[in-house]
Amino acid sequence: MNWEAFLAPYVQVVEELKVKLKGMRAQFEFESRHSPIEFITGRVKPVPSILEKLHRKETDLPRVEDEIQDIAGVRVVCQFVDDIYTIIDMLRSRNDFSIIEEKDYISSKKDSGYRSYHMIIRYPVETIHGEKMVMAEIQIRTLAMNFWATNEHSLNYKYDGQIPAEIKARLQGAAEAAFKLDEEMAKIKDEVQEAQRIFHKNKSSR
């Protein structure tokens, strides 16, 4: 398979989604409102990871586009849990892609303690051969959830998915602490946002 040609539409999806999401963030800031988006990242899954996931799913290469939904991935990170649902509503109202599946790992966390909201979308990409529908995953989470998930991902990589029991227990405790932080910050959300508005107003008037 020519992987570079195969992955090109996925690269395009990631770049286009990042531009659109950053545009949403800028619009909030232009209106001097709290932006639910703190920052956005994106990536295309590396070829070895694609092949490893195919092997794990016990499927073969011709079915890669149907079997692996997160070859293109975009992550939206927020300050507050409420912001996640604001973004979800905004994404649901868009007509430039279709949502085919949603996974709420915030209200129903994974056993590991992982929390995030996943959307699987079908996105139309314009190629030299015409329009191609490409699946992509959008993950939406808070800064605290992202901090935890980034470290858990590193440990999974180090231990090849078999994290020792003691570390796993500490991770689960850390996940609860991270969520407790989100809950506590939610209680002073209005104060934080007011402080940010004052800061941005003063900064722009200089």
N, C-alpha and C positions, 0 to 999 in steps of 0.2 A: 504493500500500500504506500502511496505517496502521502506521507503524513502531513507535510507542509501544506499541500493543496487541500487535504481533508480538513485540517484545522483552521484554515484561513477564514471561513465563515464564522467560526466560533470566536476567533480573535476580533472580528468585526462586531459581533454581538456585544462582547464585553466592552469594547471602546464606545459603541453607540449608547449602551445603557449607562455607562459612567458619565458621559456628556449630558444625557437627559436628567439623570439624578442630580448632578452638580448644578444643572439649570434650575431644578426645583429648589435646591438649597439657596441659590442666589436670589430667587424670587422672594423667598421668605425674608432674606436679609434686606432686599431693596425696600420691602414694606415695613422694615423695622420691627418685624415680628420674630418670636422665637422660632428658630429653624429646628424641626424634628431630626434633621440629619446633621450629625457631627462630622463624619467623614465617610468616604466611599473607597473601597478597594475592589479589584477584579483580577481574575487570573483564568488562564486556560489550563486545564489539567495536563500535566506532562505525559508523554507517551507511555513510559513505564508504569505510571499510576493507572492509566486507562487499561493497559494489558493486564495488570494485577487485578483490577476490579472485574474485568471480563472473566478471568480465571476463577475469582471468588464466586461469581454468579453462575459459573459453570455454563457459559455460553461462548459463542465464537465471534470472530471479527465481523462477518457480514451483518450481524445484529447490533453492532456497537451504537448506532444512532438511536435505536429504540430502547436499548437496555441501560445505557448510561445517560442519566438526565442532567448531570452536573459537569459535563466537559467544559462548558462555559459557566463561570461562577462569578457573581457580583455580591459583595457584602456591604450592607448599609449599617453603620454603627451610630447609635443614638445616646443621648444623655439619660433619658428616662424611659421606663417601661411604657408609659402612656404614648410616648413618641412612636413606638413600634406600631401601635394600632392606627395612629394617624397616617403613617406611611402606607400601611396595608390598605386603608381605605382609599388613599390617593392612587395606589397602583391598580386597585380593582376598578377605578373609574376611567382608567386610560383605555384608549382604543387602538394603540399602536402595537399591541401584542395581546395574546390570550393566555389566561391563567388556566392550567390544566390540572393542577393539584396544589393543595396547601397542607403543610404539616406544622402544627402548633406544639412545639416542644417547650413552650413557656408554661402554659396551663397544664401540660402533661409532659414533664421532663423525662429525659432518658434515665435509665438505671444508673448510669455513670454520674449523673448530676447535670449533664449537658442541657442548657436552655438556649433556644433560638427559635425564630420563626422562619420557615422555609416556604418559598413559592417556586413551583416549577412552571415555567412559562414556555409558550411557543412563539418565537420571534421571527418575523419575516426579514430576510436579508436579501438585498439586491446584489446579484452576482452578474458576471459577464454572460452567464448562461440563463439568466432570468431569476425570478424570485425563488428562494430556498427557505423553507421553514426549519428553524433550528431550535432545539430545546436548550434551555438555560435555567440555572437555579439562582434565585435571589435569596440571600440570607439577611435577616434583620435582627439585630440584637443590641443590647446596651453595651457601654464601655466595660462594665463589670463582667458581663457574660462573655465578652470578647476576650478580656484578659484571661479568664479561666479557660476558655476553649482553646486559645493559642497555646497555653502551657500544657493542656491535656493532649493536644495534637502532637507536641514535641515529645512528650513522654511515650505516647503510643508508637511514635516512630522509633524512639530509642529502644523500646522493649518489644518491637515487632507485634504490637497489639496485645501483648501479654504483660500488662503492668502488674508488678508485685502487689499482693494483697494489702500490705501496710501503706504503700503509696496510694493505692486505689481508695482506701478508706480516708486518707488525708485529703485526696482530691474531692471526694464526696462531701467532706466537711467544709472544704474551701468553696465548693459550689453553693452550699447553703449560706455561707458567710457572704458570698458575692450577692446572692439574691436578697439577703437581709440588708446589705448596703443599698441595693436598688430600692427596697421598701422604705428605708429611712430617708433616702434622698427625695423620694416622692412626696414625703411629708413637708419638705421645705422647698418644693419645686417652684412655687410662686415667688418666694424670696430670691432664689437663685436666678430665675428668669428676669426679675426686676433689676437685679444687680448687673446682669449681662446687658440689659437694655441701656442702663445708665452708662456702662463702660463703652458700649459701641457708639452711643450718642456723643459722649465726650471725645471719643477717639476721632469721629468723623468731623467734629466741629473745629478740630485743631488745624 
